[in-house]
Amino acid sequence: MLKLLAFLTLSLPFLTHSFSPDHPTDRRVLVLLDDLAIKSSHSLFFKTLQSRGFELDFKLADDPKIGLQRYGQYTYDALILFSPTVDRFGGSIDLAAILDFVDTGHDLIIAADTNASDLIRQISVECGVDFDEDPSAMVIDHMSYAVSDTEGDHTLIASDDFIKSDVILGSKKIEAPVLFKGIGHTINSENSLVLKVLSASPSAYSANPKSKLSSPPLLIGSAISLVSVVQARNNARVLISGSLSMFSDRFFRSEVQKAGSADKHEKSANEQFLTELSKWVFHERGHLKAVNVRHHKIDEADEPAIYRINDDVEYSVEIYEWHGKSWEPYVADDVQVQFYMMSPYVLKTLSTDKKGHYFTAFKVPDVYGVFQFKVEYDRLGYTSVSLSKQIPVRPFRHNEYDRFIPAAYPYYGAAFTMMTGFFIFTVVHLYNK
């Protein structure tokens, strides 16, 4: 009994470590592999993570002892699936467990391949990505392939069609193409949560490279996504790639020349591309937090319990962005606040002092009821900021109205004119002979 208590005392701090809004960067990562040889063949990618402070726990995907939780607490902050052929995970991990892992705000990287199993395809479908249904299909491009000593079947693609976002891919420009060899997928254009990060060229198509085309391919052109990301509504992030090889040391170190181009690069952009992308997936970039949300009457400091119509109000909030090691002020000119009851009665763009402090002032509308201060900030690559504070608004009390209302002066004049006319009429009628 004493040994059990000692074990729980030592292990509880470890078990309760998970995603924290104050320190959003994932630290403990479970890596599931088809073969432990992948640990050495993809070592450069793993080393980039370890150099940034991540603790990687390598396991075989069918290990009967693996699990994401212990005693009801998640033991890992993120999951990497480099096991495209696995038909069934070992231990307590299955499709539902992985989806629950993401639903609780944890991050996921999936690398599929030409031999991707139905399980990996199912997980991808649940994340909003559909791989080509043909199990023998690969992405082929006869115009944008990587030049090599042997022409081959043009399935080794040199792609440079990146998403235009410094938040997701970093501010440093990616000069060389990325090498890709694998399967393509499509995303639903109506799903705003899924983004294509690396797209195929207009000349690409998905088919079996070992057989002649008997009918037009279903996936063609820029509709084919090679690498996609998902940012869920709970700000969990998912990376889905159709190629496990693009993470390999061979692709990281390989020279690359795109067909039709005279530029030959000594090194592909795979390392830069995947390193920057992994920073985004693991919340080292693009993670926002809002603190010190305040509202009060102008010239007052305390937050009231109720406002009166036509009060002059000031609203302020501080927004910071996580930069891997510290919180830095977030600077933007498009943060807005709504004063909301069923619909926005006031919509104001917040001013900023460039130090993370956002503020504005406005007059409470001449409508009473229960209002909300709402900030809904959702920008490409950034975690969403959703703030809401409820406050009632009352009308004037009977003794708070102005004694004389300027707009009613014509009515006042009419009343006094009537009284004066009646007095003159009475005097004339009584004393006129």
C-alpha positions as CSV (number, residue, x, y, z in Angstrom):
1,M,0.0,0.0,0.0
2,L,2.8,2.4,0.9
3,K,4.6,1.6,-2.4
4,L,1.4,2.3,-4.3
5,L,0.9,5.7,-2.6
6,A,4.6,6.6,-3.2
7,F,4.1,5.7,-6.9
8,L,1.0,7.8,-7.3
9,T,2.7,10.7,-5.5
10,L,5.6,10.6,-7.9
11,S,3.6,10.0,-11.0
12,L,0.6,12.4,-10.6
13,P,2.6,15.6,-11.5
14,F,3.7,13.7,-14.7
15,L,0.2,12.5,-15.5
16,T,-1.5,15.9,-15.0
17,H,1.0,17.7,-17.4
18,S,-1.0,18.7,-20.5
19,F,-1.8,21.5,-22.8
20,S,-1.7,24.8,-20.8
21,P,-3.0,28.2,-22.1
22,D,-0.2,29.8,-20.1
23,H,2.5,27.6,-21.8
24,P,0.8,26.3,-24.9
25,T,3.8,24.6,-26.6
26,D,3.5,20.8,-26.5
27,R,6.3,19.0,-24.8
28,R,5.7,15.3,-24.5
29,V,5.0,13.7,-27.9
30,L,4.1,10.0,-28.6
31,V,5.6,8.8,-31.9
32,L,4.0,5.6,-33.3
33,L,6.0,3.8,-35.9
34,D,5.5,0.9,-38.4
35,D,9.1,-0.1,-37.9
36,L,11.7,1.2,-35.4
37,A,14.0,1.7,-38.4
38,I,12.0,4.8,-39.2
39,K,13.5,6.4,-36.1
40,S,16.9,6.4,-37.8
41,S,15.8,6.9,-41.4
42,H,13.8,10.0,-40.3
43,S,16.2,11.2,-37.6
44,L,16.7,14.7,-38.9
45,F,13.1,15.6,-38.5
46,F,13.0,14.1,-34.9
47,K,16.2,16.0,-34.0
48,T,14.6,19.3,-35.0
49,L,11.8,18.6,-32.5
50,Q,14.2,17.4,-29.8
51,S,16.4,20.5,-30.3
52,R,13.4,22.7,-29.5
53,G,12.8,20.9,-26.2
54,F,10.3,18.2,-27.2
55,E,10.4,14.8,-25.4
56,L,9.7,12.1,-28.0
57,D,8.5,8.7,-26.9
58,F,9.0,6.1,-29.7
59,K,6.7,3.1,-29.8
60,L,5.6,0.5,-32.3
61,A,2.1,1.2,-33.5
62,D,1.0,-2.3,-32.5
63,D,2.7,-2.4,-29.1
64,P,0.1,-3.9,-26.7
65,K,1.1,-1.6,-23.8
66,I,0.7,1.8,-25.5
67,G,-2.0,4.3,-24.4
68,L,-2.7,8.0,-24.4
69,Q,-4.1,8.1,-20.9
70,R,-3.3,6.8,-17.4
71,Y,-5.6,7.2,-14.4
72,G,-7.9,9.5,-16.5
73,Q,-5.1,11.9,-17.4
74,Y,-3.4,12.3,-20.8
75,T,0.3,11.4,-20.6
76,Y,1.1,13.1,-23.9
77,D,0.5,16.5,-25.4
78,A,0.8,15.5,-29.0
79,L,0.7,12.4,-31.2
80,I,2.8,11.6,-34.4
81,L,1.5,8.8,-36.6
82,F,4.4,7.5,-38.8
83,S,2.6,4.2,-39.2
84,P,0.7,4.3,-42.5
85,T,0.3,0.5,-42.8
86,V,-1.1,-0.1,-39.3
87,D,-4.5,-1.9,-39.5
88,R,-5.0,-1.8,-35.7
89,F,-3.2,0.1,-33.0
90,G,-2.1,-1.8,-29.9
91,G,-3.1,-1.1,-26.3
92,S,-6.0,1.3,-25.7
93,I,-5.5,3.4,-28.8
94,D,-8.1,3.2,-31.5
95,L,-9.9,5.6,-33.8
96,A,-12.2,6.9,-31.0
97,A,-9.3,7.4,-28.7
98,I,-7.4,9.5,-31.2
99,L,-10.4,11.6,-32.0
100,D,-11.0,12.2,-28.3
101,F,-7.4,13.2,-28.0
102,V,-7.9,15.9,-30.6
103,D,-11.3,16.9,-29.2
104,T,-9.6,17.7,-25.9
105,G,-7.2,20.2,-27.5
106,H,-4.2,18.0,-28.3
107,D,-2.3,18.1,-31.6
108,L,-1.7,15.4,-34.2
109,I,0.6,14.7,-37.2
110,I,-0.4,12.0,-39.7
111,A,1.9,10.8,-42.5
112,A,0.2,8.5,-45.0
113,D,1.8,6.7,-47.9
114,T,0.9,4.6,-51.0
115,N,0.2,1.6,-48.7
116,A,-2.0,3.6,-46.3
117,S,-4.4,1.4,-44.3
118,D,-8.1,1.9,-44.0
119,L,-7.5,3.0,-40.3
120,I,-5.2,5.9,-41.3
121,R,-7.7,6.9,-44.1
122,Q,-10.5,6.9,-41.6
123,I,-8.7,9.1,-39.2
124,S,-7.9,11.5,-42.0
125,V,-11.6,11.5,-43.1
126,E,-12.6,12.4,-39.6
127,C,-10.2,15.4,-39.8
128,G,-11.8,16.6,-43.1
129,V,-9.4,15.1,-45.6
130,D,-10.2,12.5,-48.3
131,F,-7.3,10.4,-49.8
132,D,-7.7,8.9,-53.2
133,E,-9.8,5.8,-53.0
134,D,-7.6,3.9,-55.4
135,P,-5.1,2.1,-53.1
136,S,-2.5,1.9,-55.9
137,A,-2.8,5.6,-57.0
138,M,0.1,8.1,-56.6
139,V,0.4,11.8,-57.5
140,I,2.0,12.0,-60.9
141,D,3.2,15.2,-62.6
142,H,4.9,15.2,-66.0
143,M,5.6,18.9,-65.8
144,S,6.7,19.6,-62.2
145,Y,8.6,16.5,-61.4
146,A,12.0,16.5,-59.8
147,V,14.8,16.0,-62.3
148,S,16.8,12.8,-61.6
149,D,19.4,10.6,-63.4
150,T,16.5,8.3,-64.4
151,E,13.4,9.8,-65.7
152,G,11.2,7.2,-63.9
153,D,7.4,7.6,-63.7
154,H,7.4,11.2,-62.6
155,T,6.0,10.4,-59.1
156,L,8.9,12.3,-57.4
157,I,7.4,15.7,-57.4
158,A,9.1,19.1,-56.8
159,S,6.4,21.3,-55.5
160,D,6.6,25.0,-54.6
161,D,3.0,25.9,-54.4
162,F,2.9,26.9,-50.7
163,I,0.2,28.6,-48.7
164,K,0.8,32.3,-48.4
165,S,0.9,32.7,-44.6
166,D,3.9,33.8,-42.6
167,V,2.2,32.6,-39.5
168,I,2.0,29.0,-40.7
169,L,5.3,28.8,-42.6
170,G,7.4,31.5,-41.0
171,S,8.6,34.8,-42.3
172,K,11.7,33.4,-44.1
173,K,11.0,32.7,-47.7
174,I,11.3,29.1,-48.9
175,E,13.5,29.2,-51.9
176,A,13.8,25.6,-53.0
177,P,11.0,23.2,-54.0
178,V,9.8,20.5,-51.6
179,L,10.2,16.8,-52.6
180,F,7.1,14.7,-52.4
181,K,6.4,11.1,-53.3
182,G,3.1,9.7,-52.2
183,I,-0.7,10.0,-52.4
184,G,-2.9,13.0,-52.9
185,H,-6.0,14.1,-51.1
186,T,-8.8,16.6,-51.4
187,I,-10.4,18.9,-48.9
188,N,-13.9,20.2,-48.7
189,S,-13.9,23.8,-49.9
190,E,-16.8,24.7,-47.6
191,N,-14.8,23.5,-44.6
192,S,-13.0,26.6,-43.4
193,L,-11.1,24.6,-40.7
194,V,-9.0,22.7,-43.3
195,L,-6.2,24.5,-45.3
196,K,-4.0,23.3,-48.1
197,V,-0.4,24.1,-47.2
198,L,1.3,22.4,-50.1
199,S,-0.7,21.9,-53.3
200,A,0.0,20.0,-56.5
201,S,0.6,21.9,-59.8
202,P,-2.2,22.3,-62.4
203,S,-0.6,19.5,-64.5
204,A,-0.7,16.9,-61.7
205,Y,-3.1,14.0,-61.4
206,S,-3.6,11.0,-59.2
207,A,-3.4,7.5,-60.8
208,N,-1.6,4.2,-60.8
209,P,1.8,4.9,-62.3
210,K,2.2,1.3,-63.4
211,S,-0.8,1.1,-65.6
212,K,-2.2,3.1,-68.5
213,L,-5.2,5.4,-67.9
214,S,-8.4,3.9,-69.1
215,S,-10.5,6.8,-67.9
216,P,-9.9,10.4,-66.7
217,P,-8.5,10.5,-63.2
218,L,-10.8,11.8,-60.4
219,L,-8.1,14.0,-58.7
220,I,-6.4,16.5,-61.0
221,G,-4.5,19.7,-60.9
222,S,-4.4,22.2,-58.0
223,A,-7.4,20.5,-56.4
224,I,-4.9,17.9,-55.2
225,S,-3.5,18.7,-51.8
226,L,-0.1,17.2,-50.8
227,V,0.0,18.5,-47.3
228,S,-2.9,20.0,-45.4
229,V,-3.5,21.3,-41.9
230,V,-6.6,21.5,-39.7
231,Q,-7.2,24.0,-36.8
232,A,-10.2,22.7,-34.9
233,R,-12.7,25.0,-33.1
234,N,-11.0,24.1,-29.8
235,N,-7.7,25.3,-31.4
236,A,-6.2,21.8,-31.6
237,R,-4.0,21.5,-34.7
238,V,-3.6,18.5,-37.1
239,L,-1.1,18.1,-39.9
240,I,-1.9,15.5,-42.7
241,S,0.7,14.5,-45.3
242,G,0.3,12.0,-48.1
243,S,4.0,11.1,-48.0
244,L,6.0,9.6,-45.2
245,S,9.1,9.9,-47.4
246,M,9.1,13.7,-47.3
247,F,10.0,13.5,-43.6
248,S,13.0,11.2,-44.4
249,D,16.7,12.1,-44.1
250,R,17.2,11.2,-47.8
251,F,14.6,13.9,-48.9
252,F,16.0,16.4,-46.3
253,R,19.5,16.1,-47.8
254,S,18.7,15.6,-51.4
255,E,19.5,18.0,-54.2
256,V,16.5,19.2,-56.2
257,Q,15.9,20.6,-59.6
258,K,12.4,21.2,-60.9
259,A,11.7,20.1,-64.4
260,G,11.7,23.1,-66.8
261,S,13.8,25.2,-64.4
262,A,17.5,26.0,-64.7
263,D,17.9,26.5,-61.0
264,K,19.4,23.6,-59.2
265,H,19.3,23.7,-55.4
266,E,21.9,21.9,-53.3
267,K,19.3,21.0,-50.7
268,S,15.5,20.5,-50.9
269,A,13.2,22.7,-48.8
270,N,11.8,19.7,-47.0
271,E,13.6,20.4,-43.7
272,Q,12.7,24.1,-43.7
273,F,9.2,23.5,-44.7
274,L,8.4,20.7,-42.2
275,T,10.3,22.4,-39.4
276,E,8.4,25.7,-39.8
277,L,5.1,23.8,-40.2
278,S,5.8,21.7,-37.1
279,K,6.3,24.9,-35.1
280,W,2.8,26.0,-36.1
281,V,1.3,22.6,-35.4
282,F,2.8,22.4,-31.9
283,H,1.7,26.0,-31.1
284,E,5.2,27.6,-31.1
285,R,3.7,30.2,-33.4
286,G,0.2,31.7,-34.0
287,H,-1.2,31.0,-30.5
288,L,-3.0,34.0,-29.0
289,K,-4.3,34.7,-25.6
290,A,-6.5,37.5,-24.3
291,V,-6.1,38.8,-20.7
292,N,-7.3,41.8,-18.6
293,V,-10.6,42.2,-20.2
294,R,-12.1,45.4,-18.7
295,H,-15.0,47.7,-19.2
296,H,-16.1,50.8,-17.3
297,K,-17.6,54.2,-17.5
298,I,-15.3,56.9,-18.8
299,D,-13.5,58.7,-16.0
300,E,-14.2,55.8,-13.7
301,A,-12.0,52.8,-12.8
302,D,-14.4,50.2,-11.4
303,E,-16.4,47.9,-13.5
304,P,-20.1,48.5,-12.8
305,A,-22.8,45.9,-12.3
306,I,-25.2,47.7,-14.7
307,Y,-25.1,50.5,-17.3
308,R,-27.7,53.1,-18.1
309,I,-28.7,54.0,-21.7
310,N,-26.5,56.7,-23.2
311,D,-23.6,56.1,-20.8
312,D,-20.1,56.7,-22.2
313,V,-18.3,53.4,-21.9
314,E,-14.6,52.3,-22.4
315,Y,-13.7,48.7,-23.3
316,S,-10.1,47.3,-23.2
317,V,-8.3,44.0,-23.6
318,E,-4.7,42.8,-23.8
319,I,-3.8,40.2,-26.5
320,Y,-0.4,38.4,-26.7
321,E,1.1,35.9,-29.0
322,W,3.3,32.9,-27.9
323,H,6.7,32.9,-29.6
324,G,8.0,29.5,-28.5
325,K,9.6,30.8,-25.2
326,S,7.7,33.9,-24.2
327,W,4.5,35.9,-24.7
328,E,5.0,38.9,-27.0
329,P,2.5,41.7,-27.7
330,Y,0.2,40.9,-30.6
331,V,-0.1,43.9,-33.0
332,A,-3.1,44.1,-35.5
333,D,-5.5,46.8,-36.7
334,D,-8.5,44.5,-37.2
335,V,-9.6,43.5,-33.7
336,Q,-13.3,44.5,-33.1
337,V,-15.7,44.5,-30.2
338,Q,-19.5,44.2,-30.5
339,F,-22.0,45.5,-28.0
340,Y,-24.5,42.7,-28.7
341,M,-28.1,41.9,-27.9
342,M,-29.6,39.4,-30.4
343,S,-27.6,41.4,-33.0
344,P,-24.8,44.0,-32.7
345,Y,-26.0,47.5,-31.7
346,V,-22.4,48.8,-31.7
347,L,-19.4,47.5,-33.7
348,K,-16.1,49.2,-33.0
349,T,-12.5,48.5,-34.2
350,L,-10.2,48.6,-31.3
351,S,-7.3,51.0,-31.2
352,T,-3.9,49.7,-30.0
353,D,-0.8,51.1,-28.4
354,K,1.4,48.5,-30.2
355,K,2.2,46.9,-26.9
356,G,-0.7,44.4,-26.8
357,H,-3.3,46.8,-25.3
358,Y,-6.5,47.3,-27.3
359,F,-9.1,49.8,-26.3
360,T,-12.1,51.9,-27.5
361,A,-14.9,54.0,-26.2
362,F,-18.5,54.4,-27.3
363,K,-22.0,55.4,-26.1
364,V,-24.4,52.8,-24.9
365,P,-27.4,52.7,-27.3
366,D,-30.8,54.1,-26.3
367,V,-32.1,50.5,-25.8
368,Y,-32.3,48.7,-22.5
369,G,-31.9,44.9,-22.0
370,V,-29.2,42.4,-21.4
371,F,-26.2,43.1,-23.6
372,Q,-22.8,41.4,-24.2
373,F,-19.3,42.7,-24.9
374,K,-18.2,40.3,-27.6
375,V,-14.8,39.8,-29.3
376,E,-14.7,37.1,-32.0
377,Y,-11.3,37.2,-33.6
378,D,-10.5,34.5,-36.2
379,R,-7.6,35.0,-38.6
380,L,-5.7,32.7,-40.9
381,G,-3.1,30.7,-38.9
382,Y,-4.0,32.1,-35.5
383,T,-5.9,30.5,-32.7
384,S,-9.3,32.0,-32.4
385,V,-10.1,34.5,-29.6
386,S,-13.6,34.4,-28.3
387,L,-14.5,36.8,-25.4
388,S,-17.9,37.5,-24.0
389,K,-19.0,39.5,-20.9
390,Q,-22.7,40.0,-20.1
391,I,-24.0,43.3,-18.7
392,P,-27.6,44.7,-18.2
393,V,-28.6,48.1,-19.5
394,R,-31.4,50.0,-17.7
395,P,-33.5,53.0,-18.8
396,F,-33.5,56.4,-17.1
397,R,-35.2,56.5,-13.7
398,H,-38.1,59.0,-13.3
399,N,-35.8,61.5,-11.6
400,E,-33.0,61.2,-14.0
401,Y,-34.6,62.7,-17.0
402,D,-33.8,66.3,-18.0
403,R,-36.2,68.9,-16.6
404,F,-36.5,70.5,-20.0
405,I,-35.8,68.6,-23.2
406,P,-34.5,70.8,-26.0
407,A,-36.3,68.7,-28.6
408,A,-39.6,69.5,-26.9
409,Y,-39.2,73.3,-26.9
410,P,-41.8,73.8,-29.7
411,Y,-44.3,72.0,-27.6
412,Y,-43.4,74.1,-24.5
413,G,-43.9,77.2,-26.7
414,A,-47.2,76.0,-28.0
415,A,-48.5,75.3,-24.4
416,F,-47.5,78.7,-23.1
417,T,-48.8,80.5,-26.2
418,M,-52.2,78.7,-25.6
419,M,-52.2,79.8,-22.0
420,T,-51.4,83.4,-22.9
421,G,-54.0,83.5,-25.6
422,F,-56.7,82.2,-23.2
423,F,-55.7,84.8,-20.6
424,I,-56.0,87.6,-23.2
425,F,-59.3,86.2,-24.5
426,T,-60.7,86.1,-20.9
427,V,-59.7,89.7,-20.1
428,V,-61.2,91.0,-23.4
429,H,-64.4,89.0,-23.0
430,L,-65.0,90.2,-19.4
431,Y,-64.2,93.8,-19.7
432,N,-65.3,94.6,-23.2
433,K,-68.6,96.5,-23.3
